[in-house]
């Protein structure tokens, strides 16, 4: 790509790891939402804008494999601006890898939920963030592929106000439901109960929940 960063990639990684305490921008966890055992993976925007690289791809694949092996739904909390320019084609290949992992998850008959947060853009939107069985979004979240000015310059038309916000995407069918953060656990739990055809009380007995119910315990990052 003949592209040079203004700061060595190793230095950026070192700085991001010190700032966040993470090895990469994705954290994988397993726990309960409303007594239903799930696997979850979330991105931290403070780690280089939550951009995707090889490490993030491995984290996502680990989460998908963990969900399949343990017969659990997978919840992805999306955030970030897309591919890591520093990793070039290695980064872009993660879009394909995550898509294949999602296909394996769905082939196993397991629900795949995506929670779109602010901002979700670029290659993230073009891959795993838009492949969910159900797409939830937080209010006012920016969800896009390219920037508004780029799109407007390409189509040469005036764009609708707020057309890249979650509320507009709900109207146009890209987002199924907008949920405030305080209501997410209850809403996701209800939807999972319906999809899994499980009574929450039975699920609680099967999983022998404890005081860790509704809390995610970190298993990988």
C-alpha positions in Angstrom: 0.0 0.0 0.0 3.1 2.2 0.2 1.8 3.8 3.4 3.9 4.9 6.4 2.5 5.6 9.8 3.7 8.7 11.7 4.6 6.5 14.7 6.1 3.0 14.7 3.4 0.3 15.1 5.3 -1.3 18.0 5.2 2.0 19.9 1.4 2.4 19.2 0.8 -1.1 20.6 2.9 -0.6 23.6 1.1 2.7 24.4 -2.4 1.1 23.9 -1.5 -1.8 26.1 -0.3 0.5 28.8 -3.4 2.7 28.6 -6.0 -0.1 28.6 -4.3 -3.1 30.3 -5.3 -5.2 27.3 -3.2 -7.2 24.8 -5.6 -6.2 22.0 -8.8 -4.2 21.5 -11.1 -7.2 22.1 -12.0 -8.9 25.3 -13.8 -12.3 25.4 -15.9 -13.4 28.3 -18.3 -16.0 29.4 -21.2 -15.6 31.9 -24.9 -15.1 32.4 -27.5 -12.7 31.1 -30.8 -13.3 32.9 -29.8 -16.8 33.9 -28.8 -17.8 30.3 -25.1 -18.8 29.8 -23.5 -16.9 26.9 -20.2 -16.1 25.3 -19.5 -12.4 24.6 -16.8 -10.4 22.9 -16.5 -6.6 23.2 -14.2 -4.0 21.8 -12.4 -1.2 23.7 -12.2 2.0 21.6 -9.3 3.3 23.8 -7.1 0.6 22.2 -6.2 2.2 18.9 -9.8 3.0 18.1 -10.7 -0.6 18.4 -9.4 -1.2 14.9 -9.2 -4.8 13.7 -5.9 -6.7 13.3 -4.6 -10.3 13.6 -5.0 -10.3 17.4 -8.6 -9.1 17.2 -9.4 -11.7 14.6 -8.0 -14.5 16.9 -10.0 -13.2 19.8 -13.2 -13.2 17.7 -12.5 -16.7 16.5 -11.8 -17.9 20.0 -15.1 -16.5 21.1 -17.0 -18.2 18.3 -15.3 -21.5 18.9 -16.0 -21.2 22.7 -19.6 -20.6 22.0 -19.9 -23.5 19.6 -18.1 -26.0 21.9 -20.2 -24.9 24.9 -23.4 -24.6 22.9 -23.9 -20.9 23.9 -25.2 -17.9 22.1 -22.6 -15.3 21.1 -23.0 -11.6 21.9 -20.7 -9.2 20.1 -20.5 -5.6 21.3 -19.2 -3.7 18.3 -17.1 -0.6 18.3 -14.3 0.8 16.2 -13.4 2.3 12.9 -12.4 -0.7 10.9 -9.2 -2.3 9.7 -5.7 -1.6 11.1 -3.8 0.2 8.4 -0.6 -0.9 10.0 -1.4 -4.5 9.3 -2.5 -4.0 5.7 -3.9 -7.2 4.1 -3.5 -9.1 7.3 -6.0 -6.8 8.8 -8.4 -7.0 5.9 -8.3 -10.8 6.0 -10.0 -10.6 9.5 -13.2 -9.5 7.8 -13.4 -12.8 6.0 -12.2 -14.9 9.0 -14.9 -13.4 11.3 -17.6 -13.9 8.7 -16.6 -17.6 8.3 -16.7 -18.0 12.1 -20.2 -16.6 12.3 -21.3 -19.0 9.6 -20.0 -21.9 11.7 -21.9 -20.5 14.7 -25.1 -20.3 12.8 -24.6 -23.8 11.3 -24.5 -25.0 14.9 -27.9 -23.4 15.4 -26.7 -20.9 17.9 -28.0 -17.3 18.1 -25.6 -14.5 17.2 -26.5 -11.1 18.7 -24.8 -7.8 17.8 -24.9 -4.7 20.0 -23.9 -1.7 17.9 -22.3 1.1 20.0 -20.8 4.5 19.1 -18.9 4.4 16.8 -19.2 1.3 14.6 -17.7 2.0 11.2 -15.6 0.8 8.3 -14.7 -2.8 8.0 -16.4 -3.6 11.2 -19.7 -2.6 9.8 -18.8 -4.4 6.6 -18.3 -7.7 8.3 -19.3 -9.1 11.7 -21.3 -6.1 12.9 -24.0 -6.6 10.3 -24.4 -10.4 10.3 -26.3 -10.8 13.5 -29.6 -12.7 13.9 -30.7 -9.6 15.8 -29.1 -6.2 15.7 -29.4 -4.0 18.8 -28.1 -0.5 19.1 -27.5 2.1 21.7 -29.3 5.5 21.2 -27.5 8.0 19.0 -24.8 5.6 18.0 -22.9 6.3 14.8 -23.1 3.3 12.5 -21.5 3.7 9.1 -19.1 2.3 6.5 -17.7 5.5 4.9 -17.8 9.0 6.3 -20.8 11.2 5.4 -18.7 13.7 3.5 -17.2 10.9 1.4 -20.6 9.5 0.5 -22.1 13.0 -0.2 -19.1 13.7 -2.5 -19.6 10.5 -4.3 -23.4 10.6 -4.9 -23.5 14.4 -5.3 -26.8 14.5 -3.3 -27.9 16.1 -0.1 -28.0 13.3 2.6 -30.8 12.9 5.1 -30.1 14.4 8.5 -28.7 11.9 11.0 -28.7 9.1 8.3 -25.8 7.3 10.0 -27.3 7.3 13.5 -28.9 4.3 15.1 -32.4 5.9 15.0 -32.3 6.3 11.2 -30.9 2.8 10.7 -33.8 1.4 12.8 -36.2 3.1 10.5 -34.5 1.7 7.4 -34.2 -1.9 8.7 -30.5 -2.2 9.5 -31.2 -2.1 13.3 -33.9 -4.2 14.9 -34.1 -2.4 18.2 -32.6 0.6 20.1 -32.0 -0.1 23.7 -30.6 2.1 26.5 -27.6 0.5 28.3 -29.6 0.1 31.6 -32.2 -2.0 29.8 -29.8 -4.2 27.8 -29.5 -7.2 30.1 -33.3 -7.6 30.5 -33.9 -7.1 26.8 -31.2 -9.4 25.6 -32.2 -12.0 28.1 -35.8 -11.9 26.9 -34.8 -12.3 23.3 -32.5 -15.1 24.0 -35.2 -16.9 26.0 -37.5 -16.7 23.0 -34.8 -17.8 20.5 -33.6 -20.7 22.7 -37.1 -21.7 23.7 -35.9 -21.9 27.2 -37.7 -20.9 30.4 -35.3 -18.7 32.4 -36.0 -20.7 35.6 -35.1 -24.0 34.0 -32.0 -22.4 32.4 -31.0 -21.2 35.9 -31.2 -24.8 37.3 -29.3 -26.2 34.4 -26.5 -23.7 34.7 -26.4 -23.7 38.6 -26.2 -19.9 38.7 -24.6 -18.1 41.6 -23.9 -14.6 42.6 -22.1 -14.2 39.3 -25.4 -14.2 37.4 -25.5 -11.3 34.9 -21.8 -10.7 35.4 -19.3 -11.7 32.8 -16.0 -13.3 33.9 -13.0 -12.7 31.7 -11.7 -15.9 30.0 -9.5 -14.5 27.3 -8.5 -11.2 25.7 
